[in-house]
């Protein structure tokens, strides 16, 4: 009947009104999780580089700024090493801050997605010459 049809439409309207905000919130949660993963990888890269360069000064790379940590995330593409920082969906920016040798410093990673709000995560880096 017509009343049943109207009730179904009302129920679908209520369900969609509840589901849309959850979907939008899910997208921001996914962006935050992705940025946290990149920040964790940067922190690990800085630690591994510090240990490698401490053991053998000819290996690893010099890290004197937070942005230098991105050089520690490397990938091998077409015969050369390049940074493995993600490039899809927006831009990652590491805020400039000086690192001191052997001192754990908190650095800030900012992700500016192509749509939506910017996302911020922190990671720990160790400077080394």
N, C-alpha and C positions, 0 to 999 in steps of 0.2 A: 504494500500500500504506500501511499504518498508519505504518511507519517513515518513509516519505517525507513524509507529512503532518506528523509530529512534527518532522522536520528543517525543514520550511518554517516551522512555527510558531516554532521556536527562532531561525531566521535573522531572521524578522520582529521577534521580541523584541529581538534584539541590535541590529538597525537602529534600532528605535524608542528603545532606550536610548541610542544615540549621537545620534540626531536631536533629541530633546527638549532636552538641554542646549544644543545649538547654536541652537535656536530661541529659548530664553530669553536667551542671550547676544546674539543678533541684535537682540532687542527693546531691550536696554540700549544696544547700539551705535547703534541708530536714535534713541533718546532723546538720547544724547550728541551725535549729528550735528545733530539739530534744535536743541538748545540752543546748539551752536557757531554755527549759522546765525543764530539770534536775536542772539547776542553780536556777531557780525560786523556785522549790520544796525545794532545800537546804536552800535558803534564808528564806522561810516560816517556815521550820523545826527549824531553828535557832531562829527565832522570837517567835514561839510558845513555844519552850523549855525555852527561857529566861523568858517569862511571867509565865510559869508553875513553874519554879524553884524559881522565885522571890516571887510568892505567897506561895509556900510550898517548903522549901529547901530539903525535903526528896523525892520529885518527880522530874522528868526530869533527865538530865545527865549533868555532868560537861563538859564544852567546853572551852578548853584553846588553841587549835590549829584549824586552818581551817579544817584540815582533821577530827577532832572530829565531825563536823557537819553531816557527813555521818551517824553517829550513831543515829542521830535524825530522819533519814528516816528509819523507822522500819516497818517490816511486820511480821505477825504471820504465821509460816509455821511448820507443824508437831510438835506442842506442844512447840515451842520456838520462841522467837523474834530474827530476823536476820535483817541485813541491807537490805534496798530495793533499793540500787543503781543498775541501769541497768547493765546487764552483757553480753548482746548480741550485736554482730556487732563490737565489739572492746573493748577497755579498758578506763575507766574513772579514771583520776588521779586528786586529789586536791593538789595543791601546798602548801607546809608547810609554815605557817605563824602564829605567836603568836596572840592570841586574848586577849584583855583586858576586864575586867568585865564592862559591860554596854556601851562599846565603839563600835560603828559600824565600822567594818573593811571590806575592799574589799578583797575578796578571789578569786582565779583563779581556774577554772575547765577546765581541758584539756581532750579532747576526742581523742584517737588515734584509728581510725577505722581500721578494718582488711584490707581494701583497700582504698586508697585515702589519702588526706592530713589531718593533725590533725586540730581539731576545738577547739577554745578557747572561753569561756564565763566567765563573772565575776558575783559574787553574794555577797551579804552583810551578814555578820554574826556578832552576838553579843556574846562576851565571858561571861561566868558565872562560878563561882566555886560552 
